[in-house]
Amino acid sequence: MRKMLAALSRLLLPKGPAAHKPVARVVVASRNYADFATEATFDVKKHDIHRLEESPSTTAVMTREEGLQYYKTMQTIRRMELKADQLYKQKIIRGFCHLYDGQEACCVGLEAAINPTDHLITAYRAHAFTYTRGISVREILAELTGRIGGCAKGKGGSMHMYAKNFYGGNGIVGAQVPLGAGIALACKYFGKDEICVTLYGDGAANQGQIFETFNMAALWKLPCIFICENNRYGMGTSVERAAASTDYYKRGDFIPGLRVDGMDVLAVREAAKFAANHCRSGKGPIVMELQTYRYHGHSMSDPGVSYRTREEIQEVRSKSDPITLLKDRMVNNNLASVEELKEIDVEVRKEIEDAAQFATTDPEPPLEDLGNHIYYKEPPFEVRGPNQWIRYKSVG
């Protein structure tokens, strides 16, 4: 490539007396898509296994199209969460708000391994999964700001977002795990070769209801992947201070388990494919622990630096950032150019800014909407308003 550019410059630069005159800078056309490799093979960190005879592959093939898709999705999630941070600090977003930046590889890797017809339920750190399950950034940010154009019409907020085959966004710590087992039971009952991915955090991993769910899921061989997103801190408490055993992938005891590098989108994808095949084959549930890290505090009310140092956060950012890791892999293996990825960054920033503009100008839902959608497909009934003399009609 360098020889080609040198030859081109020799042809275009003036010769003789004109060579001493100022000349316009030569602009070289951007690379053609044909210059890029169509796919590349990568090594991923070996997965720790529990009660399994085989392990997920430690090599992963990624096509150029897949890489660009993963990169754009992770950048969109990162920018969306940073915009939510900004809107919260401006007091445009109120209430609880738990951000996902730093954990993007978990969400994107999982979605790359399962089908849109599969089911997913998670805890309150739910914005990213809402996006990957098909809801636009515009609807997510509008929901965060409590606007009528939000995905739950402004009445759910940060923790209560839903989409097709996505069951939230749940505010009670660990309570989504038995719900996920119930969804998996429905998958088995209807025999549609579907699975349920049920996520919870390391802080919820010590909940009794999780172990009760493990027991039922194992007895009934439910097609459920139980995933512990271990971001090392439950609220402000490190995993070492909260759990006698931090081997969360072994917590199922009688259920097989995997421990995965949750900062590597390809490692997550390969492990999730393995886990999904395990469930679909009728072997019952499997537990996955994704070792990841959140850059923000537990929620926006937590500065996140009273129980960990700024240096620790910066070290993870510099050594293990999931977006940087993917970017370096793609550039170093000729799957994309730096310029091309920068163009994606610009495109993503514009999408986020446009969504934020909508989320700050869309109207809030009217008071009479407060009583709506309390029950599904129920006949209208009266609901008391802000005081006992105001009544609204509720509709399903």
C-alpha positions in Angstrom: 0.0 0.0 0.0 2.8 2.4 0.9 4.6 1.7 -2.4 1.4 2.4 -4.3 1.0 5.8 -2.5 4.6 6.7 -3.2 4.2 5.9 -6.9 1.0 7.9 -7.1 2.7 10.9 -5.5 5.6 10.8 -8.0 3.1 10.8 -10.9 1.0 13.6 -9.5 3.7 16.0 -8.1 5.0 18.6 -10.6 8.5 18.3 -12.0 11.1 20.9 -13.1 10.7 24.6 -12.0 7.2 24.0 -11.0 8.3 21.6 -8.4 9.5 24.5 -6.2 6.0 26.1 -6.2 3.4 25.4 -3.6 1.1 22.5 -4.6 -2.3 21.4 -3.4 -2.3 18.4 -1.0 -3.1 15.1 -2.8 -6.3 13.5 -1.3 -6.2 9.7 -1.6 -9.5 7.9 -2.0 -10.7 5.8 0.9 -10.1 2.1 0.8 -12.5 -0.1 -1.2 -14.4 -2.8 0.6 -12.6 -5.3 -1.5 -9.4 -4.4 0.4 -10.8 -5.9 3.7 -10.8 -9.5 4.8 -14.2 -11.1 4.9 -13.6 -12.9 8.2 -10.9 -13.7 10.7 -10.3 -16.3 13.5 -9.5 -15.2 17.1 -8.3 -16.9 20.2 -10.5 -16.3 23.3 -9.7 -16.9 27.0 -10.3 -20.5 28.1 -13.6 -20.9 30.0 -13.8 -22.5 33.4 -16.2 -25.4 33.5 -18.2 -27.2 36.2 -19.9 -30.6 35.7 -19.2 -30.5 32.0 -17.3 -33.0 29.9 -16.8 -30.5 27.1 -16.0 -26.8 27.0 -17.0 -24.0 24.6 -14.5 -23.3 21.8 -11.5 -21.1 22.6 -11.4 -19.9 19.0 -14.0 -17.8 17.3 -14.6 -16.9 13.7 -16.0 -13.4 13.2 -17.0 -12.0 9.8 -16.5 -8.4 8.8 -20.2 -7.8 8.8 -20.6 -9.3 12.3 -17.7 -7.2 13.7 -19.2 -4.0 12.3 -22.6 -4.9 13.8 -21.2 -5.7 17.2 -19.1 -2.5 17.2 -22.0 -0.3 16.3 -24.3 -1.9 18.8 -21.8 -1.6 21.7 -21.0 2.0 20.8 -24.8 2.8 20.7 -25.3 1.3 24.1 -22.2 3.1 25.5 -23.3 6.5 24.1 -26.9 5.9 25.2 -25.8 5.3 28.8 -23.5 8.3 28.8 -26.4 10.5 27.5 -28.6 9.0 30.3 -25.9 10.0 32.8 -25.9 13.6 31.4 -29.7 13.9 31.4 -29.8 12.6 35.0 -27.3 15.1 36.2 -29.4 17.8 34.5 -32.4 16.5 36.5 -34.3 15.6 33.4 -34.2 11.9 34.3 -35.4 11.3 37.9 -35.7 8.3 40.2 -33.6 5.2 39.9 -31.2 4.8 37.0 -28.7 2.0 36.7 -26.3 2.2 33.8 -24.6 -0.6 31.8 -21.5 1.0 30.3 -18.5 -1.3 30.7 -20.7 -4.4 30.4 -21.7 -4.1 26.7 -19.9 -7.3 25.6 -22.2 -9.4 27.8 -25.4 -8.1 26.2 -24.1 -8.1 22.6 -22.4 -11.5 22.9 -25.5 -13.1 24.3 -27.8 -11.7 21.7 -25.4 -12.9 18.9 -25.8 -16.5 20.2 -29.5 -16.8 20.6 -32.6 -16.3 18.4 -35.0 -13.4 18.4 -37.7 -16.0 19.3 -35.8 -17.0 22.4 -36.8 -15.2 25.7 -34.9 -13.0 28.0 -35.5 -11.5 31.4 -33.1 -9.4 33.5 -32.8 -7.2 36.5 -32.9 -3.4 36.7 -29.8 -2.7 34.7 -31.9 -3.2 31.6 -31.4 -0.4 29.0 -29.0 -2.3 26.9 -31.1 -5.4 26.6 -34.1 -3.3 25.8 -32.2 -1.9 22.9 -30.9 -5.3 21.6 -34.4 -6.8 21.9 -35.7 -4.2 19.4 -36.6 -1.0 21.1 -35.1 2.2 19.6 -32.8 4.5 21.5 -35.5 7.2 21.0 -38.1 5.2 22.9 -35.7 4.2 25.7 -34.5 7.7 26.4 -38.1 9.0 26.2 -39.0 6.3 28.8 -36.2 7.5 31.0 -37.4 11.0 30.9 -41.0 10.0 31.5 -42.5 11.0 28.2 -45.5 9.6 26.4 -43.3 8.5 23.5 -41.4 6.1 25.8 -41.5 2.3 25.3 -43.8 2.1 28.4 -45.6 5.4 27.6 -43.5 7.2 30.2 -44.9 5.2 33.2 -42.2 2.5 33.6 -38.9 4.5 33.8 -35.5 3.0 34.0 -36.3 -0.4 35.5 -39.5 -1.3 33.7 -39.0 -1.6 30.0 -40.3 -4.4 27.8 -40.3 -5.7 24.3 -41.3 -8.8 22.4 -39.9 -11.9 24.1 -38.3 -9.5 26.7 -39.8 -9.5 30.1 -38.0 -6.5 31.7 -36.3 -4.8 33.6 -37.3 -5.9 37.2 -36.8 -3.8 40.4 -36.9 -6.5 43.1 -33.4 -8.0 43.6 -33.3 -11.6 42.2 -37.1 -11.9 41.7 -36.7 -12.2 38.0 -34.9 -15.6 38.3 -38.0 -17.6 39.3 -40.0 -15.7 36.6 -37.3 -16.8 34.1 -37.7 -20.4 35.1 -41.5 -20.0 34.6 -40.9 -18.7 31.1 -38.5 -21.7 30.4 -41.3 -24.0 31.7 -43.6 -22.4 29.1 -40.9 -23.0 26.4 -40.8 -26.7 27.3 -44.6 -27.0 27.6 -45.3 -25.6 24.1 -42.4 -27.5 22.5 -41.2 -24.7 20.3 -37.4 -25.3 20.7 -37.1 -22.0 22.5 -35.0 -21.2 25.6 -35.1 -18.5 28.3 -32.0 -16.5 29.2 -32.4 -15.3 32.9 -29.9 -12.7 34.1 -29.1 -11.5 37.6 -26.1 -9.8 39.3 -23.5 -11.0 41.8 -25.4 -9.1 44.5 -28.5 -11.1 43.8 -26.6 -14.4 43.7 -27.0 -15.0 47.4 -30.8 -14.8 47.3 -32.6 -17.9 48.5 -35.2 -17.8 45.7 -32.3 -18.4 43.2 -31.4 -21.7 44.8 -35.0 -22.8 45.0 -35.3 -22.0 41.3 -32.1 -23.9 40.5 -33.7 -26.9 42.2 -36.9 -26.8 40.3 -35.2 -26.1 37.0 -32.9 -29.1 37.4 -35.8 -31.4 38.4 -37.9 -30.4 35.4 -34.9 -30.0 33.0 -36.0 -26.6 32.0 -34.3 -25.0 29.0 -33.0 -22.0 31.0 -29.6 -20.3 30.9 -29.1 -18.7 34.3 -26.5 -15.9 33.9 -24.7 -14.1 36.7 -23.3 -10.8 35.4 -20.5 -10.6 38.0 -19.4 -6.9 37.8 -17.5 -7.4 41.1 -19.7 -5.1 43.3 -23.2 -5.6 44.7 -24.1 -2.0 45.3 -21.0 -0.8 47.2 -19.9 -4.2 48.5 -17.1 -6.2 46.7 -17.9 -9.8 45.9 -15.1 -11.0 48.3 -16.9 -9.3 51.3 -20.4 -10.5 50.2 -19.9 -14.1 49.3 -18.1 -17.0 51.0 -17.6 -18.5 47.5 -17.2 -16.2 44.5 -17.3 -19.1 42.1 -20.8 -18.2 40.9 -20.7 -20.6 38.0 -20.5 -23.5 40.5 -23.4 -22.2 42.6 -25.9 -24.4 40.8 -24.0 -27.4 42.4 -25.9 -30.1 40.5 -26.4 -27.8 37.5 -23.4 -27.5 35.0 -21.7 -24.2 34.9 -19.3 -22.0 32.9 -17.2 -19.0 33.8 -16.5 -16.6 30.9 -14.6 -13.4 30.2 -17.5 -11.0 30.1 -15.4 -8.2 28.6 -14.8 -10.1 25.4 -17.8 -10.2 23.0 -16.5 -13.2 21.2 -15.9 -15.2 24.4 -19.4 -14.5 25.5 -20.9 -15.4 22.1 -19.1 -18.8 22.0 -20.0 -19.7 25.5 -23.6 -18.6 25.0 -23.9 -20.7 21.8 -22.6 -23.7 23.8 -25.1 -23.0 26.6 -28.0 -22.6 24.2 -27.2 -25.9 22.5 -27.1 -27.6 25.9 -30.5 -26.3 26.8 -32.1 -27.1 23.4 -30.8 -30.6 23.5 -33.0 -31.5 26.5 -30.2 -31.6 29.1 -31.8 -29.0 31.3 -30.5 -25.7 32.7 -26.9 -24.4 32.8 -25.3 -21.6 34.8 -23.0 -19.0 33.3 -20.9 -16.5 35.1 -19.8 -13.5 33.0 -16.9 -11.7 34.7 -17.4 -8.1 33.7 -17.2 -4.6 35.2 -19.4 -1.5 35.5 -17.8 1.9 35.0 -20.5 3.9 36.7 -21.6 3.3 40.3 -24.4 0.9 41.2 -26.9 3.6 40.3 -26.8 7.3 39.5 -27.1 8.0 43.3 -23.8 6.2 43.8 -20.6 8.0 42.8 -18.9 4.6 42.6 -15.5 5.8 44.0 -16.0 5.4 47.8 -15.5 1.7 47.8 -13.1 1.4 44.8 -10.4 3.7 43.5 -10.5 5.8 40.4 -7.2 4.0 39.5 -9.0 0.7 39.5 -11.7 1.9 37.1 -9.1 3.5 34.8 -7.0 0.3 34.8 -10.0 -1.8 33.6 -10.8 0.9 31.0 -7.3 0.8 29.7 -6.7 -2.9 29.7 -10.1 -4.6 29.2 -12.6 -2.2 27.6 -14.9 -4.4 25.4 -15.2 -1.8 22.7 -11.5 -1.1 22.4 -10.8 -4.8 22.4 -13.1 -5.4 19.5 -11.9 -2.3 17.6 -8.2 -3.4 17.9 -9.1 -6.9 16.7 -10.9 -5.6 13.7 -8.2 -3.1 12.7 -5.3 -5.5 13.3 -6.9 -8.3 11.3 -7.9 -6.1 8.4 -11.7 -6.4 9.0 -12.1 -2.6 9.2 -10.2 0.6 9.1 -9.9 3.2 11.9 -11.6 5.8 9.6 -14.5 3.5 8.9 -15.1 2.9 12.7 -14.8 6.6 13.3 -17.6 7.1 10.7 -19.8 4.7 12.8 -19.0 6.7 15.9 -20.2 9.9 14.2 -23.4 8.2 13.1 -24.0 6.8 16.5 -23.5 10.2 18.2 -26.0 11.8 15.8 -28.6 9.1 16.6 -28.1 9.6 20.3 -28.4 13.4 20.1 -31.5 13.1 17.9 -33.1 10.7 20.5 -32.2 13.0 23.4 -33.8 15.9 21.6 -37.0 13.9 21.2 -36.8 12.7 24.9 -36.6 16.2 26.2 -39.3 17.8 24.0 -41.9 15.0 23.8 -44.9 15.7 26.2 -45.4 13.9 29.5 -48.4 11.5 29.7 -51.6 13.3 30.9 -52.9 12.6 34.4 -55.9 10.6 33.2 -53.5 8.0 31.7 -52.2 7.1 35.2 -54.9 4.5 35.7 -54.6 2.9 32.3 -53.1 -0.6 31.7 -53.5 -1.7 35.3 -55.0 -5.0 34.1 -54.8 -6.7 30.7 -58.0 -7.0 28.7 -60.2 -6.0 31.6 -63.4 -4.0 31.1 -63.0 -0.3 32.0 -63.3 0.6 35.7 -62.9 3.7 37.9 -59.5 4.6 39.4 -59.0 7.3 42.0 -56.8 10.2 40.8 -54.4 12.4 42.7 -57.1 13.1 45.3 -60.3 11.2 46.3 -62.6 13.5 44.4 -61.0 12.9 41.0 -61.9 9.7 39.2 -60.5 8.3 36.0 -61.6 5.5 33.7 -59.0 2.7 33.4 -58.7 0.9 30.2 -56.7 -2.3 29.5 
